[in-house]
Amino acid sequence: MDKKYIHIYCGTGGGKSSAAIGQGIKAACAGKNVFVIQFLKGKAESELDYLKRLEPEIKLFCFDKFPERYNELTEEEKQEEIGHIRNGLNFAKKVLVTSECDVLILDEILGLPQKGIITEEELLPLLEAVGDGVELILTGISRCKSLWPYVDEVTEVQTAYCSDDIVQRDI
């Protein structure tokens, strides 16, 4: 890939992080260097800990201090965590500006504006910092639709509810 590429995975359905990580694994298999930075998941979350075994091709970073997810923190802890989240954002921008990796996955970053931690406009410098040959993938429930004009692809994942009355199965 010679040009930059920005992809958003958003929506209420599950599998956004898994899809982004799948893209990262595919890139690592092609010899690319992949960074994953997680936001809002808490330090105790081991959902992606297996990626640590894939170093140095895939590097996992988490700037959360507390083991609990952000929603479970006290107001005082949330204020402290916001400082750590901002450190993660600064690190992400540095990684993009210095082209330290070929693929950067910012897992759950789209939840930051939804929680009032940053604004969607504060995400724009990250998108602008993506250099040629770098792929940036952002995930989260929030659509952050104001970012869409600046990205190459948006994948919305929705939860669909089906009942046996609606769906007939051939047995």
Backbone as CSV, one residue per row, in Angstrom:
resi,resn,N_x,N_y,N_z,CA_x,CA_y,CA_z,C_x,C_y,C_z
1,MET,0.846,-1.167,0.000,0.000,0.000,0.000,0.894,1.234,0.000
2,ASP,0.746,2.093,-0.996,1.549,3.291,-1.105,0.886,4.510,-0.492
3,LYS,-0.437,4.524,-0.460,-1.118,5.686,0.102,-1.668,5.347,1.477
4,LYS,-2.007,6.385,2.205,-2.591,6.154,3.529,-3.998,5.589,3.382
5,TYR,-4.456,4.906,4.436,-5.768,4.285,4.406,-6.356,4.359,5.815
6,ILE,-7.575,4.872,5.939,-8.225,5.022,7.236,-9.565,4.295,7.193
7,HIS,-9.794,3.434,8.194,-10.983,2.582,8.247,-11.619,2.738,9.627
8,ILE,-12.926,2.890,9.666,-13.687,2.937,10.916,-14.571,1.699,11.002
9,TYR,-14.532,1.028,12.160,-15.484,-0.030,12.499,-16.331,0.528,13.644
10,CYS,-17.635,0.720,13.411,-18.496,1.301,14.432,-19.834,0.571,14.470
11,GLY,-20.636,0.912,15.477,-21.974,0.356,15.568,-22.202,-0.406,16.859
12,THR,-23.448,-0.834,17.028,-23.857,-1.484,18.271,-23.580,-2.984,18.288
13,GLY,-23.260,-3.536,17.161,-23.012,-4.975,17.090,-21.626,-5.355,17.585
14,GLY,-21.466,-6.627,17.886,-20.182,-7.133,18.345,-19.258,-7.450,17.181
15,GLY,-17.976,-7.567,17.486,-17.006,-7.989,16.488,-16.194,-6.876,15.853
16,LYS,-16.386,-5.628,16.301,-15.637,-4.513,15.718,-14.148,-4.643,16.025
17,SER,-13.836,-4.863,17.291,-12.425,-5.028,17.674,-11.840,-6.270,17.018
18,SER,-12.612,-7.334,16.976,-12.131,-8.576,16.357,-11.832,-8.374,14.879
19,ALA,-12.685,-7.626,14.198,-12.448,-7.357,12.776,-11.182,-6.528,12.594
20,ALA,-11.005,-5.523,13.431,-9.807,-4.684,13.341,-8.549,-5.499,13.635
21,ILE,-8.610,-6.334,14.669,-7.463,-7.175,15.009,-7.183,-8.162,13.881
22,GLY,-8.232,-8.681,13.258,-8.050,-9.561,12.101,-7.291,-8.860,10.988
23,GLN,-7.609,-7.596,10.741,-6.876,-6.821,9.742,-5.414,-6.677,10.163
24,GLY,-5.191,-6.467,11.463,-3.825,-6.354,11.971,-3.038,-7.644,11.803
25,ILE,-3.676,-8.779,12.086,-3.003,-10.071,11.930,-2.688,-10.320,10.463
26,LYS,-3.625,-9.993,9.591,-3.391,-10.138,8.147,-2.189,-9.299,7.709
27,ALA,-2.107,-8.066,8.220,-0.981,-7.192,7.881,0.330,-7.746,8.441
28,ALA,0.296,-8.264,9.669,1.501,-8.843,10.272,1.979,-10.053,9.476
29,CYS,1.051,-10.854,8.989,1.411,-12.008,8.163,2.097,-11.580,6.863
30,ALA,1.794,-10.353,6.426,2.413,-9.813,5.211,3.719,-9.087,5.523
31,GLY,4.183,-9.221,6.766,5.462,-8.624,7.144,5.379,-7.195,7.636
32,LYS,4.176,-6.721,7.927,4.022,-5.341,8.382,4.068,-5.260,9.901
33,ASN,4.449,-4.097,10.382,4.547,-3.805,11.803,3.224,-3.202,12.265
34,VAL,2.586,-3.790,13.286,1.244,-3.396,13.725,1.287,-2.974,15.193
35,PHE,0.679,-1.828,15.485,0.489,-1.366,16.858,-1.004,-1.358,17.148
36,VAL,-1.377,-1.786,18.363,-2.760,-1.724,18.841,-2.747,-0.927,20.137
37,ILE,-3.546,0.136,20.176,-3.694,0.913,21.403,-5.147,0.792,21.834
38,GLN,-5.350,0.300,23.056,-6.705,0.106,23.591,-7.094,1.271,24.486
39,PHE,-8.357,1.654,24.401,-8.919,2.698,25.245,-10.164,2.166,25.938
40,LEU,-10.412,2.631,27.155,-11.672,2.417,27.891,-11.952,0.981,28.316
41,LYS,-11.010,0.084,28.165,-11.305,-1.320,28.473,-10.825,-1.743,29.850
42,GLY,-10.048,-0.920,30.526,-9.537,-1.278,31.842,-8.294,-2.137,31.729
43,LYS,-7.439,-1.991,32.722,-6.159,-2.693,32.697,-6.313,-4.196,32.906
44,ALA,-7.382,-4.632,33.575,-7.569,-6.052,33.862,-8.130,-6.811,32.669
45,GLU,-8.610,-6.089,31.675,-9.212,-6.727,30.497,-8.141,-7.534,29.769
46,SER,-8.371,-8.822,29.600,-7.376,-9.669,28.947,-7.844,-10.133,27.578
47,GLU,-8.854,-9.444,27.055,-9.459,-9.812,25.782,-8.427,-9.955,24.660
48,LEU,-7.442,-9.064,24.636,-6.457,-9.092,23.563,-5.048,-9.427,24.045
49,ASP,-4.927,-9.926,25.275,-3.606,-10.237,25.812,-2.841,-11.249,24.963
50,TYR,-3.558,-12.106,24.251,-2.865,-13.092,23.420,-2.027,-12.418,22.336
51,LEU,-2.351,-11.178,21.991,-1.572,-10.467,20.976,-0.141,-10.228,21.436
52,LYS,0.072,-10.167,22.738,1.436,-9.966,23.253,2.370,-11.084,22.796
53,ARG,1.815,-12.237,22.513,2.627,-13.363,22.028,3.068,-13.164,20.587
54,LEU,2.444,-12.218,19.895,2.771,-11.975,18.493,3.803,-10.861,18.317
55,GLU,4.348,-10.372,19.430,5.393,-9.359,19.308,6.626,-9.982,18.666
56,PRO,7.381,-9.264,17.871,7.370,-7.822,17.686,6.485,-7.340,16.536
57,GLU,5.864,-8.235,15.765,5.049,-7.792,14.627,3.803,-7.037,15.059
58,ILE,3.193,-7.465,16.158,2.021,-6.777,16.712,2.352,-6.392,18.147
59,LYS,2.244,-5.099,18.425,2.519,-4.599,19.777,1.237,-4.020,20.354
60,LEU,0.930,-4.424,21.580,-0.291,-3.999,22.260,0.057,-2.975,23.341
61,PHE,-0.660,-1.843,23.344,-0.459,-0.793,24.335,-1.790,-0.472,24.993
62,CYS,-1.755,-0.306,26.304,-2.941,0.080,27.063,-2.494,1.121,28.079
63,PHE,-3.077,2.281,28.040,-2.694,3.360,28.940,-3.616,3.455,30.142
64,ASP,-4.598,2.564,30.255,-5.486,2.564,31.407,-4.695,2.232,32.665
65,LYS,-4.997,2.915,33.759,-4.318,2.647,35.020,-5.114,1.675,35.877
66,PHE,-6.432,1.839,35.844,-7.288,1.080,36.737,-7.718,-0.238,36.091
67,PRO,-7.912,-1.289,36.906,-8.343,-2.566,36.337,-9.779,-2.545,35.814
68,GLU,-10.614,-1.666,36.378,-12.016,-1.595,35.967,-12.156,-0.812,34.661
69,ARG,-13.268,-1.090,33.972,-13.595,-0.299,32.787,-13.938,1.125,33.225
70,TYR,-13.828,2.050,32.301,-14.034,3.476,32.581,-15.379,3.736,33.256
71,ASN,-16.450,3.113,32.789,-17.790,3.337,33.348,-17.908,2.933,34.809
72,GLU,-17.031,2.041,35.257,-17.103,1.530,36.618,-16.279,2.365,37.609
73,LEU,-15.564,3.385,37.142,-14.701,4.193,37.992,-15.488,5.271,38.725
74,THR,-14.944,5.708,39.864,-15.518,6.860,40.561,-15.195,8.109,39.733
75,GLU,-15.864,9.213,40.036,-15.605,10.461,39.303,-14.142,10.887,39.442
76,GLU,-13.587,10.724,40.623,-12.174,11.074,40.849,-11.251,10.185,40.013
77,GLU,-11.536,8.902,39.997,-10.729,7.973,39.189,-10.871,8.271,37.698
78,LYS,-12.091,8.655,37.272,-12.308,9.001,35.860,-11.432,10.182,35.462
79,GLN,-11.342,11.189,36.324,-10.511,12.349,36.012,-9.041,11.949,35.872
80,GLU,-8.586,11.069,36.740,-7.204,10.576,36.645,-7.016,9.757,35.366
81,GLU,-8.008,8.932,35.057,-7.922,8.082,33.863,-7.901,8.914,32.587
82,ILE,-8.605,10.043,32.588,-8.602,10.915,31.410,-7.179,11.361,31.086
83,GLY,-6.378,11.639,32.106,-4.964,11.986,31.879,-4.219,10.854,31.191
84,HIS,-4.475,9.630,31.613,-3.821,8.462,30.997,-4.307,8.276,29.555
85,ILE,-5.600,8.493,29.335,-6.159,8.378,27.976,-5.511,9.414,27.056
86,ARG,-5.348,10.635,27.565,-4.707,11.679,26.760,-3.252,11.309,26.441
87,ASN,-2.569,10.656,27.379,-1.216,10.153,27.092,-1.257,9.146,25.949
88,GLY,-2.270,8.291,25.949,-2.433,7.324,24.864,-2.679,8.002,23.532
89,LEU,-3.476,9.066,23.539,-3.727,9.825,22.309,-2.450,10.488,21.802
90,ASN,-1.671,11.060,22.722,-0.398,11.677,22.329,0.563,10.641,21.761
91,PHE,0.581,9.453,22.365,1.429,8.377,21.856,0.981,7.969,20.454
92,ALA,-0.333,7.861,20.257,-0.855,7.493,18.938,-0.421,8.511,17.889
93,LYS,-0.523,9.784,18.230,-0.127,10.816,17.263,1.369,10.728,16.970
94,LYS,2.178,10.506,17.995,3.630,10.365,17.803,3.941,9.186,16.887
95,VAL,3.259,8.076,17.105,3.451,6.885,16.272,3.125,7.197,14.814
96,LEU,2.058,7.947,14.600,1.666,8.295,13.233,2.646,9.285,12.599
97,VAL,3.048,10.297,13.349,3.951,11.324,12.812,5.308,10.728,12.459
98,THR,5.780,9.784,13.279,7.099,9.185,13.049,7.034,7.928,12.188
99,SER,5.828,7.541,11.772,5.634,6.320,10.963,6.304,5.110,11.595
100,GLU,6.092,4.946,12.911,6.685,3.820,13.645,6.094,2.477,13.262
101,CYS,4.892,2.490,12.686,4.270,1.229,12.316,3.568,1.384,10.977
102,ASP,3.233,0.239,10.394,2.508,0.225,9.124,1.001,0.268,9.342
103,VAL,0.549,-0.319,10.460,-0.878,-0.360,10.794,-1.031,0.038,12.256
104,LEU,-1.894,1.017,12.507,-2.201,1.439,13.871,-3.685,1.236,14.111
105,ILE,-4.005,0.426,15.108,-5.389,0.155,15.484,-5.666,0.877,16.799
106,LEU,-6.640,1.778,16.783,-7.044,2.514,17.979,-8.380,1.931,18.432
107,ASP,-8.282,0.936,19.300,-9.438,0.153,19.721,-10.275,0.922,20.737
108,GLU,-11.545,1.098,20.427,-12.545,1.796,21.246,-12.302,3.301,21.345
109,ILE,-11.491,3.868,20.479,-11.246,5.312,20.508,-12.504,6.105,20.187
110,LEU,-13.415,5.530,19.414,-14.632,6.248,19.051,-15.584,6.412,20.237
111,GLY,-15.298,5.752,21.336,-16.083,5.927,22.550,-15.674,7.150,23.357
112,LEU,-14.497,7.700,23.068,-14.026,8.854,23.841,-14.921,10.079,23.681
113,PRO,-15.327,10.446,22.453,-16.248,11.582,22.338,-17.608,11.302,22.992
114,GLN,-18.078,10.087,22.870,-19.380,9.700,23.437,-19.376,9.883,24.958
115,LYS,-18.237,9.658,25.595,-18.129,9.779,27.047,-17.732,11.192,27.479
116,GLY,-17.549,12.099,26.506,-17.191,13.474,26.832,-15.735,13.658,27.209
117,ILE,-14.892,12.689,26.914,-13.473,12.773,27.256,-12.746,13.697,26.278
118,ILE,-13.086,13.577,25.005,-12.586,14.468,23.962,-13.739,14.728,23.003
119,THR,-13.522,15.609,22.054,-14.534,15.852,21.028,-14.128,15.113,19.757
120,GLU,-15.081,14.947,18.860,-14.760,14.334,17.565,-13.717,15.171,16.837
121,GLU,-13.778,16.491,16.985,-12.822,17.378,16.328,-11.400,17.114,16.816
122,GLU,-11.249,16.679,18.069,-9.921,16.383,18.613,-9.329,15.107,18.011
123,LEU,-10.151,14.321,17.337,-9.639,13.129,16.644,-9.076,13.466,15.262
124,LEU,-9.478,14.600,14.709,-9.028,14.971,13.362,-7.509,15.053,13.215
125,PRO,-6.758,15.606,14.192,-5.293,15.627,14.035,-4.677,14.232,13.884
126,LEU,-5.313,13.232,14.475,-4.821,11.858,14.283,-5.000,11.435,12.827
127,LEU,-6.170,11.722,12.275,-6.428,11.361,10.883,-5.487,12.110,9.946
128,GLU,-5.218,13.367,10.261,-4.324,14.180,9.427,-2.879,13.734,9.535
129,ALA,-2.511,13.074,10.632,-1.127,12.647,10.852,-0.786,11.342,10.136
130,VAL,-1.777,10.680,9.563,-1.526,9.409,8.873,-0.704,9.688,7.616
131,GLY,0.450,9.037,7.544,1.334,9.233,6.398,1.108,8.197,5.316
132,ASP,1.756,8.401,4.194,1.665,7.449,3.088,2.142,6.073,3.527
133,GLY,1.425,5.071,3.088,1.783,3.695,3.399,1.345,3.233,4.777
134,VAL,0.615,4.070,5.510,0.164,3.722,6.859,-1.345,3.516,6.840
135,GLU,-1.790,2.486,7.537,-3.211,2.205,7.688,-3.611,2.503,9.127
136,LEU,-4.667,3.288,9.300,-5.210,3.615,10.612,-6.604,3.015,10.709
137,ILE,-6.852,2.261,11.790,-8.149,1.634,12.016,-8.670,2.121,13.369
138,LEU,-9.892,2.656,13.374,-10.532,3.140,14.584,-11.773,2.300,14.857
139,THR,-12.001,1.953,16.142,-13.183,1.170,16.484,-13.961,1.846,17.606
140,GLY,-15.235,1.480,17.724,-16.065,1.945,18.822,-17.539,1.914,18.463
141,ILE,-18.380,1.985,19.473,-19.828,1.955,19.264,-20.293,3.218,18.545
142,SER,-19.763,4.363,18.973,-20.194,5.641,18.405,-19.827,5.728,16.926
143,ARG,-20.708,6.301,16.141,-20.492,6.412,14.690,-19.496,7.514,14.360
144,CYS,-19.415,8.558,15.177,-18.531,9.701,14.916,-18.635,10.123,13.456
145,LYS,-19.848,10.360,13.028,-20.134,10.600,11.614,-19.403,11.815,11.043
146,SER,-19.014,12.772,11.889,-18.294,13.940,11.383,-16.909,13.565,10.848
147,LEU,-16.412,12.388,11.211,-15.096,11.928,10.725,-15.189,11.243,9.365
148,TRP,-16.369,10.814,8.974,-16.527,10.013,7.766,-15.960,10.657,6.505
149,PRO,-16.077,11.979,6.325,-15.503,12.556,5.101,-13.973,12.414,5.014
150,TYR,-13.325,12.102,6.128,-11.869,12.028,6.170,-11.335,10.600,6.099
151,VAL,-12.233,9.614,6.011,-11.802,8.214,6.015,-12.100,7.556,4.674
152,ASP,-11.439,6.436,4.443,-11.609,5.702,3.194,-12.750,4.697,3.250
153,GLU,-13.005,4.154,4.441,-14.020,3.108,4.557,-14.631,3.130,5.949
154,VAL,-15.946,2.935,6.011,-16.664,2.813,7.279,-17.435,1.500,7.237
155,THR,-17.246,0.698,8.277,-18.007,-0.541,8.412,-18.859,-0.413,9.664
156,GLU,-20.177,-0.402,9.477,-21.093,-0.346,10.612,-21.536,-1.766,10.946
157,VAL,-21.385,-2.136,12.196,-21.767,-3.460,12.669,-23.006,-3.288,13.530
158,GLN,-24.102,-3.917,13.127,-25.360,-3.794,13.848,-25.776,-5.152,14.413
159,THR,-26.453,-5.096,15.550,-27.009,-6.299,16.142,-28.386,-6.540,15.529
160,ALA,-28.609,-7.740,15.031,-29.914,-8.105,14.473,-30.522,-9.184,15.358
161,TYR,-31.764,-9.000,15.678,-32.459,-9.977,16.507,-33.405,-10.784,15.629
162,CYS,-33.285,-12.082,15.700,-34.142,-12.960,14.908,-34.815,-13.945,15.849
163,SER,-36.044,-14.260,15.537,-36.725,-15.294,16.304,-37.044,-16.443,15.363
164,ASP,-37.377,-17.571,15.937,-37.719,-18.740,15.119,-38.977,-18.494,14.299
165,ASP,-39.823,-17.554,14.759,-41.025,-17.226,13.992,-40.681,-16.505,12.688
166,ILE,-39.581,-15.756,12.695,-39.210,-14.966,11.541,-38.291,-15.745,10.617
167,VAL,-37.390,-16.487,11.190,-36.384,-17.194,10.390,-36.753,-18.675,10.324
168,GLN,-36.968,-19.184,9.134,-37.222,-20.608,8.965,-35.895,-21.302,8.644
169,ARG,-35.699,-22.411,9.252,-34.472,-23.151,9.011,-34.793,-24.459,8.326
170,ASP,-33.993,-24.803,7.345,-34.115,-26.114,6.713,-33.357,-27.122,7.551
171,ILE,-34.063,-28.157,7.962,-33.415,-29.183,8.791,-33.349,-30.469,8.002
